[in-house]
Amino acid sequence: MLERTARYAVEVCWFDDRERPRPWMAAVPSLHLTGPAGGPRVVRGVIAGTRL
């Protein structure tokens, strides 16, 4: 994820809505989302903000 994020010419932020945060989320700018299946998602937490 670090290499992929570095290749983008714009600032990026990854989103994930799995129950548990993925390991790579601590290494790249990312947001952990929550919400009902098929419903709106809300930010559960900011995992990393190194480039935001």
Secondary structure, DSSP 8 states (H G I E B T S, - for coil): -HHHHHH-SS---EEE-SSS--GGGGTS-EEEEE--TTS--EEEEEEE-S--
